[in-house]
Amino acid sequence: MAAVTPPRLRLGALLWLLTLQFFVVETVVQAQYELGYSRVDDVISLLGSSASSGQVLMNASFVVQGLLILGGLVLLRPALSGRGAQVATAALATAAVGVVLVGLLPLGDQDTGHRFGAGLYLLGSGVGLIGLAYSVRPRSEALGTVLVLLGLLTTAMTVFYVAGVTNLLGEGGTERAAAYPLPIGLALTAVGLVRLADRPVRSGGGDPRADRRAAKEQEREERARRARERDDALEAAARAAAGRTDSGPAPAARPAGARPADAVEDEDDDFDPDNPWAPRRQRGA
């Protein structure tokens, strides 16, 4: 996270943490809904339709939600790593645009554009959370696991909602199960990035299997290096022993100017004790 200054990190985290405003505004607007509202049976967009007395507040919350997602993404993008960061960037930007369209094109006024924006938000939410999970796993396996589970939940509930399989949770409940995980996941990521700012990134991009493979490879290289050093030492010792055996002990060096011992013995043989003054025989006579 060296590329992200502490003020930028805190500001980006604050923007993502503020995406929880959606739950507060939804609760307030629901309390003002005069016709009776069920979170199980009624969709979220109904709170932003002309039938809701809190229409303006709800639609403003949709637009603000998109801006908060996009602003936090711009600030925190350098804190995300790996290919997951690229996926998360594209998907979360898509979700942000989608929820802005939901607020600008309310249900009942611009139904086609509204549904298109809702589809972008739901699709971007699931993929974005999964990409976000893999981008933070190098620093926190636990956070990455939670984000993956939220992403899978969003994806599954989106499929059920689009397919009309809403018998278990109701239409409103199924839509909320698909829509709620994104702000929850962004808030958790914001807190996690701030708390894990100084934690080093693990090797292998956060993949435990890659970490184990790298450790085993390093261990094999170390064993091979020690084996080479042992073989080199044995070969050097063998060469030294062979050299001493072939050459034998070296003869002692003779002082400069000294004559061989056999020459001295010859001179002693030429000495005549009866006539010490007699000349010595010439060598070879």
C-alpha positions as CSV (number, residue, x, y, z in Angstrom):
1,M,0.0,0.0,0.0
2,A,3.0,2.3,-0.4
3,A,1.3,4.0,-3.4
4,V,-1.6,5.2,-1.2
5,T,-1.0,8.0,1.3
6,P,-2.6,7.7,4.7
7,P,-5.0,10.7,4.0
8,R,-6.1,9.2,0.7
9,L,-6.6,5.8,2.3
10,R,-8.7,7.2,5.1
11,L,-10.8,9.3,2.7
12,G,-11.4,6.4,0.4
13,A,-12.3,4.1,3.2
14,L,-14.7,6.8,4.6
15,L,-16.5,7.0,1.3
16,W,-17.1,3.3,1.1
17,L,-18.1,3.2,4.8
18,L,-20.7,5.8,4.1
19,T,-22.4,3.6,1.5
20,L,-24.2,2.2,4.6
21,Q,-26.3,5.4,4.4
22,F,-28.5,3.4,2.0
23,F,-29.9,1.3,4.9
24,V,-30.7,4.4,7.0
25,V,-32.4,6.3,4.2
26,E,-34.4,3.2,3.2
27,T,-35.7,2.7,6.7
28,V,-36.7,6.4,7.0
29,V,-38.5,6.4,3.7
30,Q,-40.2,3.1,4.4
31,A,-41.6,4.6,7.7
32,Q,-43.1,7.5,5.6
33,Y,-44.7,5.2,3.0
34,E,-48.5,5.6,3.5
35,L,-49.8,2.6,1.6
36,G,-48.1,0.0,3.7
37,Y,-44.8,-1.5,2.7
38,S,-43.3,-5.0,3.0
39,R,-39.6,-5.7,2.7
40,V,-40.5,-9.2,1.7
41,D,-43.1,-8.5,-1.0
42,D,-42.2,-5.0,-2.3
43,V,-39.1,-4.1,-4.2
44,I,-36.7,-1.3,-3.2
45,S,-37.4,0.8,-6.2
46,L,-41.0,1.3,-5.1
47,L,-39.7,3.6,-2.4
48,G,-38.4,5.9,-5.1
49,S,-41.6,5.9,-7.2
50,S,-44.2,8.6,-7.3
51,A,-46.3,6.5,-4.8
52,S,-43.8,7.2,-2.1
53,S,-43.8,10.4,-0.1
54,G,-40.1,10.0,0.4
55,Q,-39.4,9.7,-3.4
56,V,-36.9,12.5,-3.6
57,L,-34.9,11.3,-0.6
58,M,-34.8,7.7,-1.8
59,N,-33.7,8.6,-5.3
60,A,-31.1,11.0,-3.9
61,S,-29.8,8.2,-1.8
62,F,-29.4,6.0,-5.0
63,V,-27.4,8.7,-6.7
64,V,-25.2,9.4,-3.7
65,Q,-24.6,5.7,-3.4
66,G,-23.2,5.5,-6.9
67,L,-21.0,8.5,-6.3
68,L,-19.7,7.0,-3.0
69,I,-18.8,3.7,-4.7
70,L,-17.1,5.4,-7.5
71,G,-15.2,7.9,-5.4
72,G,-13.9,5.3,-3.0
73,L,-12.9,3.1,-5.9
74,V,-10.8,5.9,-7.4
75,L,-9.0,6.6,-4.1
76,L,-8.5,3.0,-3.0
77,R,-7.6,1.5,-6.4
78,P,-3.8,1.5,-5.8
79,A,-4.4,-0.4,-2.5
80,L,-5.8,-3.3,-4.4
81,S,-3.5,-5.9,-6.0
82,G,-3.4,-8.5,-8.6
83,R,-5.9,-9.3,-11.4
84,G,-8.7,-9.2,-8.9
85,A,-8.2,-5.5,-8.7
86,Q,-8.8,-5.1,-12.4
87,V,-12.0,-7.1,-12.2
88,A,-13.2,-5.2,-9.2
89,T,-12.5,-1.8,-10.8
90,A,-14.5,-2.6,-13.9
91,A,-17.4,-4.3,-12.0
92,L,-17.7,-1.8,-9.2
93,A,-17.7,1.1,-11.7
94,T,-20.5,-0.7,-13.5
95,A,-22.5,-1.1,-10.3
96,A,-21.9,2.6,-9.5
97,V,-23.3,3.7,-12.8
98,G,-26.2,1.4,-12.5
99,V,-27.4,2.7,-9.1
100,V,-27.0,6.3,-10.3
101,L,-29.3,5.4,-13.2
102,V,-31.8,3.9,-10.7
103,G,-32.0,7.2,-8.9
104,L,-32.2,9.4,-12.0
105,L,-34.8,7.2,-13.7
106,P,-37.4,6.3,-11.1
107,L,-39.7,3.3,-11.3
108,G,-42.9,4.3,-13.0
109,D,-41.4,7.2,-15.0
110,Q,-38.6,5.6,-16.9
111,D,-39.1,1.8,-16.4
112,T,-36.8,0.6,-19.1
113,G,-33.9,2.8,-18.1
114,H,-34.6,2.1,-14.4
115,R,-34.5,-1.7,-14.9
116,F,-31.3,-1.4,-17.0
117,G,-29.6,0.5,-14.2
118,A,-30.8,-2.0,-11.6
119,G,-29.4,-4.9,-13.8
120,L,-26.0,-3.1,-14.0
121,Y,-25.9,-2.7,-10.3
122,L,-26.8,-6.3,-9.4
123,L,-24.4,-7.7,-12.0
124,G,-21.6,-5.4,-11.0
125,S,-22.1,-6.1,-7.3
126,G,-21.6,-9.9,-7.5
127,V,-18.6,-9.7,-9.8
128,G,-17.1,-6.7,-8.1
129,L,-17.2,-8.4,-4.6
130,I,-15.5,-11.5,-5.9
131,G,-12.8,-9.5,-7.7
132,L,-12.4,-7.3,-4.6
133,A,-12.0,-10.5,-2.5
134,Y,-9.0,-11.7,-4.6
135,S,-7.4,-8.3,-4.5
136,V,-7.3,-8.1,-0.7
137,R,-6.5,-11.8,0.0
138,P,-2.7,-11.2,-0.1
139,R,-3.2,-9.2,3.1
140,S,-6.1,-10.9,4.7
141,E,-7.4,-14.4,4.0
142,A,-10.3,-13.8,6.3
143,L,-11.5,-10.6,4.6
144,G,-11.1,-12.2,1.2
145,T,-13.2,-15.2,2.2
146,V,-16.0,-13.0,3.6
147,L,-16.1,-11.0,0.4
148,V,-16.2,-14.1,-1.8
149,L,-19.1,-15.4,0.1
150,L,-21.0,-12.1,-0.2
151,G,-20.2,-12.0,-3.9
152,L,-21.5,-15.5,-4.4
153,L,-24.6,-14.7,-2.4
154,T,-25.3,-11.6,-4.6
155,T,-24.7,-13.6,-7.8
156,A,-27.0,-16.4,-6.8
157,M,-29.8,-14.1,-5.6
158,T,-29.5,-12.1,-8.8
159,V,-30.0,-15.2,-10.9
160,F,-33.1,-16.2,-8.7
161,Y,-34.5,-12.7,-8.9
162,V,-34.2,-12.4,-12.7
163,A,-35.5,-15.9,-13.2
164,G,-38.5,-15.2,-10.9
165,V,-37.6,-17.8,-8.3
166,T,-38.8,-15.8,-5.3
167,N,-41.0,-18.2,-3.5
168,L,-38.8,-18.6,-0.5
169,L,-37.8,-15.0,0.2
170,G,-40.5,-13.1,-1.7
171,E,-39.7,-10.6,-4.5
172,G,-38.6,-7.9,-2.2
173,G,-36.6,-10.2,0.0
174,T,-34.8,-11.8,-3.0
175,E,-33.9,-8.4,-4.4
176,R,-32.6,-7.3,-1.1
177,A,-30.5,-10.4,-0.7
178,A,-28.9,-9.5,-4.1
179,A,-28.6,-5.8,-3.4
180,Y,-27.5,-5.5,0.2
181,P,-24.2,-7.4,0.2
182,L,-22.4,-4.7,-1.8
183,P,-22.5,-1.9,0.7
184,I,-21.8,-4.4,3.5
185,G,-18.8,-5.7,1.6
186,L,-17.5,-2.2,0.8
187,A,-17.8,-1.2,4.4
188,L,-15.9,-4.3,5.6
189,T,-13.2,-3.7,2.9
190,A,-12.8,0.0,4.0
191,V,-12.2,-1.0,7.6
192,G,-9.9,-3.9,6.6
193,L,-7.7,-1.7,4.3
194,V,-7.2,0.9,7.0
195,R,-6.3,-1.8,9.6
196,L,-4.1,-3.8,7.3
197,A,-2.3,-0.8,5.8
198,D,1.1,-1.8,7.1
199,R,0.8,-5.6,6.6
200,P,3.2,-6.8,3.9
201,V,1.8,-8.6,0.8
202,R,2.4,-12.4,0.9
203,S,4.3,-14.1,-1.9
204,G,2.2,-15.9,-4.5
205,G,-0.5,-13.2,-4.7
206,G,-2.1,-14.5,-1.6
207,D,-2.6,-18.1,-2.9
208,P,-1.7,-20.6,-0.2
209,R,-0.9,-23.3,-2.7
210,A,1.4,-20.9,-4.6
211,D,3.1,-20.1,-1.3
212,R,3.6,-23.8,-0.5
213,R,5.0,-24.5,-4.0
214,A,7.5,-21.6,-3.7
215,A,8.6,-22.8,-0.3
216,K,9.2,-26.4,-1.6
217,E,11.1,-25.1,-4.6
218,Q,13.3,-23.0,-2.4
219,E,13.9,-26.0,-0.1
220,R,14.9,-28.2,-3.2
221,E,17.3,-25.5,-4.4
222,E,18.9,-25.3,-1.0
223,R,19.4,-29.1,-0.8
224,A,20.9,-29.1,-4.3
225,R,23.3,-26.4,-3.4
226,R,24.5,-28.2,-0.3
227,A,24.9,-31.4,-2.4
228,R,27.1,-29.6,-4.9
229,E,29.3,-28.1,-2.2
230,R,29.7,-31.6,-0.6
231,D,30.6,-33.2,-4.0
232,D,33.1,-30.4,-4.8
233,A,34.8,-30.9,-1.4
234,L,35.1,-34.7,-1.8
235,E,36.6,-34.3,-5.3
236,A,39.1,-31.8,-4.1
237,A,40.1,-34.1,-1.2
238,A,40.5,-37.0,-3.6
239,R,42.7,-35.1,-6.0
240,A,45.0,-34.0,-3.2
241,A,45.4,-37.5,-1.9
242,A,46.1,-38.9,-5.4
243,G,48.8,-36.2,-5.9
244,R,50.7,-37.1,-2.7
245,T,50.6,-40.9,-3.6
246,D,52.1,-40.5,-7.1
247,S,54.9,-38.1,-6.4
248,G,56.3,-39.7,-3.1
249,P,58.4,-37.7,-0.6
250,A,60.3,-34.9,-2.3
251,P,64.2,-35.0,-2.0
252,A,65.9,-32.6,0.4
253,A,67.3,-29.5,-1.3
254,R,71.1,-29.3,-1.6
255,P,72.8,-26.1,-0.4
256,A,74.3,-24.0,-3.1
257,G,77.9,-24.8,-3.9
258,A,77.9,-28.1,-2.0
259,R,79.3,-31.2,-3.7
260,P,77.7,-34.6,-3.9
261,A,78.4,-37.1,-1.2
262,D,80.0,-39.6,-3.6
263,A,82.5,-36.9,-4.7
264,V,83.6,-36.4,-1.1
265,E,84.0,-40.2,-0.7
266,D,86.3,-40.3,-3.8
267,E,88.4,-37.6,-2.4
268,D,88.8,-39.5,0.8
269,D,89.9,-42.6,-1.1
270,D,92.7,-40.6,-2.9
271,F,94.4,-39.5,0.4
272,D,97.6,-41.4,1.2
273,P,98.3,-41.4,4.9
274,D,102.0,-42.4,4.4
275,N,102.8,-39.4,2.2
276,P,100.2,-36.7,2.9
277,W,102.1,-34.3,0.6
278,A,101.8,-36.6,-2.4
279,P,99.5,-35.3,-5.2
280,R,96.1,-36.9,-5.5
281,R,95.3,-39.1,-8.4
282,Q,93.5,-37.5,-11.2
283,R,89.9,-38.7,-11.5
284,G,89.5,-41.2,-14.3
285,A,93.4,-42.0,-14.4
